[in-house]
Amino acid sequence: MAELIRDLAQTNHPVIVFVHQRLDEANVHSVAGAAVVRGILEHSGKVSAVFQGHSHQNEYQDINGIHYCTMRAVIEGRGAGNNGYSEIACV
């Protein structure tokens, strides 16, 4: 976690985080210590969004001003109903 704290401290730019497992929940499929990592991201004041996976459904949460976008796993099957993707609009 020290590397994450250091990297966030060293940038003056907005940050988007990409992570395989979820940070917005605390369960067996989430990042171990997800709440601690969220606290680091929030404390930096630089993180705009987190894109995460390892889930079987698309989800969205705003936790303390950070957008958590969960993308459906692509293992569900073929076809448009099983696609795993997200669209974002920059304003």
Backbone as JSON Lines, residues from 0, in Angstrom:
{"i":0,"aa":"M","n":[0.81,-1.19,0.0],"ca":[0.0,0.0,0.0],"c":[0.86,1.26,0.0]}
{"i":1,"aa":"A","n":[2.08,1.12,0.47],"ca":[2.97,2.28,0.5],"c":[3.23,2.8,-0.91]}
{"i":2,"aa":"E","n":[3.32,1.88,-1.89],"ca":[3.54,2.31,-3.27],"c":[2.35,3.1,-3.8]}
{"i":3,"aa":"L","n":[1.16,2.67,-3.46],"ca":[-0.05,3.38,-3.89],"c":[-0.08,4.78,-3.3]}
{"i":4,"aa":"I","n":[0.19,4.89,-2.02],"ca":[0.22,6.2,-1.36],"c":[1.27,7.1,-2.01]}
{"i":5,"aa":"R","n":[2.45,6.55,-2.26],"ca":[3.53,7.32,-2.88],"c":[3.15,7.77,-4.28]}
{"i":6,"aa":"D","n":[2.62,6.86,-5.09],"ca":[2.27,7.2,-6.47],"c":[1.19,8.28,-6.52]}
{"i":7,"aa":"L","n":[0.2,8.18,-5.66],"ca":[-0.84,9.2,-5.63],"c":[-0.3,10.55,-5.17]}
{"i":8,"aa":"A","n":[0.62,10.53,-4.24],"ca":[1.21,11.78,-3.74],"c":[2.09,12.45,-4.79]}
{"i":9,"aa":"Q","n":[2.67,11.68,-5.68],"ca":[3.62,12.22,-6.66],"c":[2.97,12.81,-7.9]}
{"i":10,"aa":"T","n":[1.68,12.62,-8.08],"ca":[1.05,13.15,-9.3],"c":[0.22,14.38,-8.98]}
{"i":11,"aa":"N","n":[0.15,15.25,-9.96],"ca":[-0.72,16.42,-9.88],"c":[-1.91,16.28,-10.82]}
{"i":12,"aa":"H","n":[-2.08,15.1,-11.39],"ca":[-3.13,14.86,-12.38],"c":[-4.29,14.07,-11.76]}
{"i":13,"aa":"P","n":[-5.46,14.17,-12.36],"ca":[-6.57,13.31,-11.94],"c":[-6.2,11.85,-12.21]}
{"i":14,"aa":"V","n":[-6.71,10.95,-11.39],"ca":[-6.34,9.54,-11.48],"c":[-7.58,8.68,-11.72]}
{"i":15,"aa":"I","n":[-7.45,7.7,-12.61],"ca":[-8.44,6.65,-12.81],"c":[-7.74,5.34,-12.47]}
{"i":16,"aa":"V","n":[-8.39,4.52,-11.66],"ca":[-7.81,3.26,-11.2],"c":[-8.5,2.1,-11.92]}
{"i":17,"aa":"F","n":[-7.71,1.14,-12.39],"ca":[-8.23,-0.08,-12.98],"c":[-7.78,-1.24,-12.1]}
{"i":18,"aa":"V","n":[-8.71,-2.06,-11.67],"ca":[-8.39,-3.17,-10.77],"c":[-9.27,-4.36,-11.13]}
{"i":19,"aa":"H","n":[-8.71,-5.55,-11.0],"ca":[-9.46,-6.74,-11.38],"c":[-10.6,-7.03,-10.41]}
{"i":20,"aa":"Q","n":[-10.3,-7.08,-9.12],"ca":[-11.32,-7.38,-8.13],"c":[-11.93,-6.11,-7.58]}
{"i":21,"aa":"R","n":[-13.07,-6.25,-6.94],"ca":[-13.85,-5.09,-6.51],"c":[-13.26,-4.4,-5.28]}
{"i":22,"aa":"L","n":[-13.36,-3.08,-5.3],"ca":[-12.97,-2.26,-4.15],"c":[-14.18,-1.69,-3.41]}
{"i":23,"aa":"D","n":[-15.36,-1.75,-4.03],"ca":[-16.54,-1.12,-3.44],"c":[-17.33,-2.04,-2.51]}
{"i":24,"aa":"E","n":[-16.86,-3.25,-2.32],"ca":[-17.52,-4.2,-1.44],"c":[-16.46,-4.9,-0.59]}
{"i":25,"aa":"A","n":[-16.93,-5.58,0.43],"ca":[-16.03,-6.38,1.26],"c":[-16.61,-7.79,1.34]}
{"i":26,"aa":"N","n":[-16.19,-8.64,0.42],"ca":[-16.6,-10.05,0.46],"c":[-15.45,-10.89,-0.09]}
{"i":27,"aa":"V","n":[-15.67,-12.18,-0.23],"ca":[-14.59,-13.08,-0.64],"c":[-14.08,-12.8,-2.05]}
{"i":28,"aa":"H","n":[-14.86,-12.09,-2.86],"ca":[-14.45,-11.79,-4.23],"c":[-13.86,-10.4,-4.38]}
{"i":29,"aa":"S","n":[-13.76,-9.66,-3.28],"ca":[-13.23,-8.29,-3.31],"c":[-11.74,-8.29,-2.99]}
{"i":30,"aa":"V","n":[-11.11,-7.16,-3.26],"ca":[-9.71,-6.96,-2.88],"c":[-9.61,-7.07,-1.37]}
{"i":31,"aa":"A","n":[-8.64,-7.82,-0.88],"ca":[-8.41,-7.9,0.57],"c":[-8.06,-6.5,1.06]}
{"i":32,"aa":"G","n":[-8.72,-6.06,2.11],"ca":[-8.47,-4.72,2.63],"c":[-9.07,-3.63,1.77]}
{"i":33,"aa":"A","n":[-10.18,-3.94,1.1],"ca":[-10.81,-2.98,0.17],"c":[-11.11,-1.64,0.86]}
{"i":34,"aa":"A","n":[-11.57,-1.67,2.08],"ca":[-11.91,-0.42,2.78],"c":[-10.66,0.43,3.01]}
{"i":35,"aa":"V","n":[-9.54,-0.21,3.3],"ca":[-8.29,0.52,3.5],"c":[-7.85,1.17,2.19]}
{"i":36,"aa":"V","n":[-7.94,0.43,1.1],"ca":[-7.56,0.97,-0.22],"c":[-8.48,2.13,-0.58]}
{"i":37,"aa":"R","n":[-9.8,1.97,-0.37],"ca":[-10.73,3.07,-0.64],"c":[-10.35,4.31,0.16]}
{"i":38,"aa":"G","n":[-9.96,4.13,1.42],"ca":[-9.55,5.25,2.25],"c":[-8.34,5.98,1.67]}
{"i":39,"aa":"I","n":[-7.39,5.22,1.15],"ca":[-6.2,5.81,0.53],"c":[-6.59,6.61,-0.7]}
{"i":40,"aa":"L","n":[-7.47,6.04,-1.53],"ca":[-7.92,6.73,-2.74],"c":[-8.66,8.02,-2.39]}
{"i":41,"aa":"E","n":[-9.54,7.94,-1.4],"ca":[-10.31,9.1,-0.98],"c":[-9.41,10.18,-0.4]}
{"i":42,"aa":"H","n":[-8.47,9.79,0.44],"ca":[-7.57,10.74,1.11],"c":[-6.72,11.51,0.1]}
{"i":43,"aa":"S","n":[-6.38,10.87,-1.01],"ca":[-5.55,11.53,-2.02],"c":[-6.28,12.72,-2.65]}
{"i":44,"aa":"G","n":[-7.59,12.64,-2.75],"ca":[-8.36,13.69,-3.41],"c":[-8.13,13.75,-4.91]}
{"i":45,"aa":"K","n":[-7.48,12.75,-5.48],"ca":[-7.12,12.78,-6.9],"c":[-7.85,11.74,-7.74]}
{"i":46,"aa":"V","n":[-8.49,10.76,-7.11],"ca":[-9.1,9.66,-7.85],"c":[-10.52,10.01,-8.24]}
{"i":47,"aa":"S","n":[-10.79,9.96,-9.54],"ca":[-12.12,10.26,-10.08],"c":[-12.98,9.01,-10.19]}
{"i":48,"aa":"A","n":[-12.35,7.9,-10.62],"ca":[-13.12,6.69,-10.89],"c":[-12.27,5.45,-10.7]}
{"i":49,"aa":"V","n":[-12.97,4.36,-10.41],"ca":[-12.36,3.03,-10.32],"c":[-13.15,2.13,-11.25]}
{"i":50,"aa":"F","n":[-12.45,1.47,-12.17],"ca":[-13.06,0.47,-13.04],"c":[-12.62,-0.88,-12.54]}
{"i":51,"aa":"Q","n":[-13.58,-1.73,-12.26],"ca":[-13.29,-3.02,-11.62],"c":[-14.11,-4.12,-12.25]}
{"i":52,"aa":"G","n":[-13.69,-5.35,-12.01],"ca":[-14.37,-6.49,-12.58],"c":[-14.63,-7.56,-11.55]}
{"i":53,"aa":"H","n":[-14.45,-8.82,-11.97],"ca":[-14.6,-9.99,-11.09],"c":[-16.02,-10.1,-10.56]}
{"i":54,"aa":"S","n":[-16.97,-9.71,-11.35],"ca":[-18.36,-9.75,-10.93],"c":[-19.19,-10.32,-12.07]}
{"i":55,"aa":"H","n":[-20.41,-10.7,-11.76],"ca":[-21.26,-11.28,-12.79],"c":[-22.39,-10.35,-13.2]}
{"i":56,"aa":"Q","n":[-22.25,-9.08,-12.86],"ca":[-23.24,-8.09,-13.29],"c":[-22.6,-6.71,-13.33]}
{"i":57,"aa":"N","n":[-23.1,-5.87,-14.21],"ca":[-22.65,-4.48,-14.25],"c":[-23.24,-3.76,-13.05]}
{"i":58,"aa":"E","n":[-22.44,-2.92,-12.41],"ca":[-22.93,-2.14,-11.28],"c":[-22.22,-0.8,-11.24]}
{"i":59,"aa":"Y","n":[-22.85,0.15,-10.55],"ca":[-22.25,1.46,-10.37],"c":[-22.53,1.95,-8.95]}
{"i":60,"aa":"Q","n":[-21.52,2.51,-8.33],"ca":[-21.69,3.14,-7.02],"c":[-20.84,4.4,-6.97]}
{"i":61,"aa":"D","n":[-21.33,5.4,-6.28],"ca":[-20.55,6.59,-5.97],"c":[-20.3,6.52,-4.47]}
{"i":62,"aa":"I","n":[-19.05,6.34,-4.1],"ca":[-18.68,6.26,-2.69],"c":[-17.75,7.43,-2.4]}
{"i":63,"aa":"N","n":[-18.25,8.36,-1.61],"ca":[-17.47,9.54,-1.21],"c":[-16.83,10.26,-2.39]}
{"i":64,"aa":"G","n":[-17.62,10.4,-3.47],"ca":[-17.17,11.17,-4.62],"c":[-16.34,10.42,-5.63]}
{"i":65,"aa":"I","n":[-16.1,9.14,-5.42],"ca":[-15.37,8.32,-6.4],"c":[-16.37,7.39,-7.08]}
{"i":66,"aa":"H","n":[-16.33,7.36,-8.42],"ca":[-17.23,6.52,-9.2],"c":[-16.63,5.11,-9.29]}
{"i":67,"aa":"Y","n":[-17.38,4.12,-8.84],"ca":[-16.96,2.72,-8.91],"c":[-17.82,2.04,-9.97]}
{"i":68,"aa":"C","n":[-17.2,1.71,-11.11],"ca":[-17.88,1.09,-12.25],"c":[-17.45,-0.37,-12.33]}
{"i":69,"aa":"T","n":[-18.39,-1.26,-12.11],"ca":[-18.11,-2.69,-12.15],"c":[-18.58,-3.23,-13.49]}
{"i":70,"aa":"M","n":[-17.69,-3.94,-14.17],"ca":[-18.02,-4.49,-15.47],"c":[-18.23,-5.99,-15.38]}
{"i":71,"aa":"R","n":[-19.3,-6.43,-15.98],"ca":[-19.7,-7.83,-15.98],"c":[-18.57,-8.71,-16.54]}
{"i":72,"aa":"A","n":[-18.37,-9.84,-15.93],"ca":[-17.37,-10.79,-16.4],"c":[-17.76,-11.29,-17.79]}
{"i":73,"aa":"V","n":[-16.77,-11.47,-18.65],"ca":[-17.06,-11.91,-20.01],"c":[-17.22,-13.42,-20.13]}
{"i":74,"aa":"I","n":[-17.28,-14.13,-19.02],"ca":[-17.41,-15.58,-19.05],"c":[-18.86,-16.04,-19.07]}
{"i":75,"aa":"E","n":[-19.81,-15.11,-19.1],"ca":[-21.22,-15.47,-18.98],"c":[-21.79,-16.1,-20.25]}
{"i":76,"aa":"G","n":[-21.15,-15.89,-21.39],"ca":[-21.67,-16.46,-22.63],"c":[-21.53,-15.49,-23.78]}
{"i":77,"aa":"R","n":[-22.06,-15.87,-24.92],"ca":[-21.97,-15.06,-26.13],"c":[-23.18,-14.14,-26.27]}
{"i":78,"aa":"G","n":[-23.02,-13.17,-27.16],"ca":[-24.14,-12.3,-27.51],"c":[-24.14,-10.99,-26.76]}
{"i":79,"aa":"A","n":[-24.95,-10.06,-27.27],"ca":[-24.98,-8.71,-26.72],"c":[-25.39,-8.69,-25.26]}
{"i":80,"aa":"G","n":[-26.26,-9.58,-24.84],"ca":[-26.72,-9.61,-23.45],"c":[-25.65,-10.02,-22.46]}
{"i":81,"aa":"N","n":[-24.56,-10.56,-22.95],"ca":[-23.49,-11.02,-22.07],"c":[-22.21,-10.21,-22.21]}
{"i":82,"aa":"N","n":[-22.27,-9.13,-22.97],"ca":[-21.08,-8.29,-23.12],"c":[-20.7,-7.64,-21.8]}
{"i":83,"aa":"G","n":[-19.4,-7.48,-21.59],"ca":[-18.91,-6.78,-20.42],"c":[-18.19,-5.52,-20.86]}
{"i":84,"aa":"Y","n":[-18.85,-4.36,-20.77],"ca":[-18.22,-3.12,-21.16],"c":[-18.9,-1.97,-20.42]}
{"i":85,"aa":"S","n":[-18.25,-0.84,-20.42],"ca":[-18.81,0.37,-19.84],"c":[-18.56,1.53,-20.78]}
{"i":86,"aa":"E","n":[-19.42,2.51,-20.73],"ca":[-19.24,3.74,-21.47],"c":[-19.2,4.87,-20.45]}
{"i":87,"aa":"I","n":[-18.28,5.81,-20.67],"ca":[-18.22,6.97,-19.8],"c":[-18.27,8.22,-20.64]}
{"i":88,"aa":"A","n":[-18.84,9.25,-20.1],"ca":[-18.89,10.55,-20.78],"c":[-18.03,11.53,-20.0]}
{"i":89,"aa":"C","n":[-17.11,12.15,-20.67],"ca":[-16.25,13.16,-20.04],"c":[-16.88,14.52,-20.28]}
{"i":90,"aa":"V","n":[-17.15,15.21,-19.21],"ca":[-17.74,16.54,-19.34],"c":[-16.85,17.58,-18.71]}
